[in-house]
Amino acid sequence: MLFAFIQQGGSGFEWYLHVHDTLASAERHVTSCDEGAYRTTEIVAIDADTDLDALDDQVENEIGYEDWGMANELLGAVSAPDPG
């Protein structure tokens, strides 16, 4: 299981995929983004066999300016089912 979120920010309105091995690490990273005034999606759990290169390509090329709906849709499409 991996933990991913998408960040908007930098010098413009580019999008970045961030993936972590632990939820705690992802939460720390989101906190640092918040402190730097960068917006993020929620953290989602994804399967470890997710094609991260393909997902990163989608994040960089398919999300439009301020398109938070698409950012959340991309993560929702790869999120791991809730085991509960």
Phi, psi and chi 1 to 4 in degrees:
 res  aa     phi    psi   chi1   chi2   chi3   chi4
   1 MET       -  136.0 -175.5   79.4   52.9      -
   2 LEU  -121.2  166.0  -60.9  170.4      -      -
   3 PHE  -128.5  124.8  -60.3   89.1      -      -
   4 ALA  -128.2  152.7      -      -      -      -
   5 PHE  -150.5  163.6   67.4   93.3      -      -
   6 ILE  -113.9  135.9  -62.6  172.8      -      -
   7 GLN  -114.3  138.8  169.7 -154.5  -24.2      -
   8 GLN  -107.4  134.6 -178.2 -170.0   44.2      -
   9 GLY   149.0 -175.8      -      -      -      -
  10 GLY   116.8 -146.4      -      -      -      -
  11 SER   -79.1  -13.5   59.8      -      -      -
  12 GLY  -140.2 -140.1      -      -      -      -
  13 PHE  -114.0   38.7  -71.2   96.6      -      -
  14 GLU   -74.3  163.8   56.5  -86.8  -10.2      -
  15 TRP  -118.6  143.9  -60.0   88.9      -      -
  16 TYR  -133.0  134.8  -57.8   98.9      -      -
  17 LEU   -90.9  131.7  173.4   67.0      -      -
  18 HIS  -123.2  131.1  -62.7  -69.9      -      -
  19 VAL  -127.9  135.0  179.6      -      -      -
  20 HIS  -129.1  154.7  -67.3  -95.6      -      -
  21 ASP   -77.8  -24.0  -67.2  -32.5      -      -
  22 THR  -130.7  153.0   66.6      -      -      -
  23 LEU   -63.9  -39.8  179.1   57.3      -      -
  24 ALA   -60.0  -42.3      -      -      -      -
  25 SER   -64.8  -42.8  176.6      -      -      -
  26 ALA   -62.7  -41.5      -      -      -      -
  27 GLU   -63.5  -40.7  -71.4  171.5  -23.6      -
  28 ARG   -62.8  -40.2  -76.0 -169.3  -59.2  -85.2
  29 HIS   -66.4  -42.7 -166.4  167.7      -      -
  30 VAL   -60.7  -41.4  165.0      -      -      -
  31 THR   -60.9  -42.7  -61.7      -      -      -
  32 SER   -67.3  -33.8   71.6      -      -      -
  33 CYS   -64.7  -45.0  -71.9      -      -      -
  34 ASP   -59.1  -42.8  -69.4  -16.0      -      -
  35 GLU   -65.7  -28.0  -69.3  169.0   -6.9      -
  36 GLY   -91.1    7.6      -      -      -      -
  37 ALA    68.7   25.4      -      -      -      -
  38 TYR   -97.3  133.6  -61.8  115.2      -      -
  39 ARG   -83.2  149.2  -64.6  172.1   60.5 -168.7
  40 THR  -138.6  159.3   65.0      -      -      -
  41 THR   -77.9  178.2   62.3      -      -      -
  42 GLU   -69.8  157.2  -64.1  -66.5  -40.4      -
  43 ILE   -79.4  134.9  -61.9  167.0      -      -
  44 VAL  -124.9  148.7  -61.5      -      -      -
  45 ALA   -82.8  134.4      -      -      -      -
  46 ILE  -129.6  155.1   62.9  173.5      -      -
  47 ASP   -66.1  145.3  -71.2  -35.6      -      -
  48 ALA   -64.8  -22.3      -      -      -      -
  49 ASP   -91.1   10.4   63.8   -8.0      -      -
  50 THR   -60.0  137.4  -60.8      -      -      -
  51 ASP   -74.6   93.2 -175.7  -19.3      -      -
  52 LEU   -68.9  -31.4  -62.7  176.9      -      -
  53 ASP   -64.7  -43.9  -70.2  -30.4      -      -
  54 ALA   -66.0  -41.7      -      -      -      -
  55 LEU   -64.6  -42.9 -179.0   57.4      -      -
  56 ASP   -61.7  -40.2 -169.7   47.9      -      -
  57 ASP   -61.6  -42.1 -174.7   59.7      -      -
  58 GLN   -63.8  -43.3  -72.1  179.8  -63.2      -
  59 VAL   -60.2  -45.2  167.4      -      -      -
  60 GLU   -73.6  -27.3  -68.9  179.7    2.0      -
  61 ASN  -116.3  -15.4  -63.2  -58.1      -      -
  62 GLU  -110.0  -13.3  -66.1 -177.4   19.3      -
  63 ILE   -89.6  126.6  -57.2  174.1      -      -
  64 GLY   -85.5  178.0      -      -      -      -
  65 TYR   -55.5  120.9  176.4   80.2      -      -
  66 GLU    57.5   29.2  -72.8  -69.2  -44.2      -
  67 ASP   -93.8   71.7 -167.6   -6.9      -      -
  68 TRP   -65.5  -27.9  -72.4   96.9      -      -
  69 GLY   -61.7  -44.3      -      -      -      -
  70 MET   -68.2  -39.4  176.3   58.0   85.4      -
  71 ALA   -58.4  -46.6      -      -      -      -
  72 ASN   -69.3  -33.8  -72.5  -53.1      -      -
  73 GLU   -65.3  -42.9 -176.4  178.3  -42.4      -
  74 LEU   -60.8  -44.1  -73.0  174.8      -      -
  75 LEU   -69.3  -38.2  -75.4 -178.9      -      -
  76 GLY   -61.3  -33.7      -      -      -      -
  77 ALA   -68.8  -23.5      -      -      -      -
  78 VAL  -112.2    1.2  -63.3      -      -      -
  79 SER   -66.7  143.5   64.8      -      -      -
  80 ALA   -73.9  144.0      -      -      -      -
  81 PRO   -61.8  145.8    2.6   -1.1      -      -
  82 ASP   -68.4  122.3 -174.5   -8.3      -      -
  83 PRO   -70.9  -12.8   23.6  -29.5      -      -
  84 GLY   -87.0      -      -      -      -      -
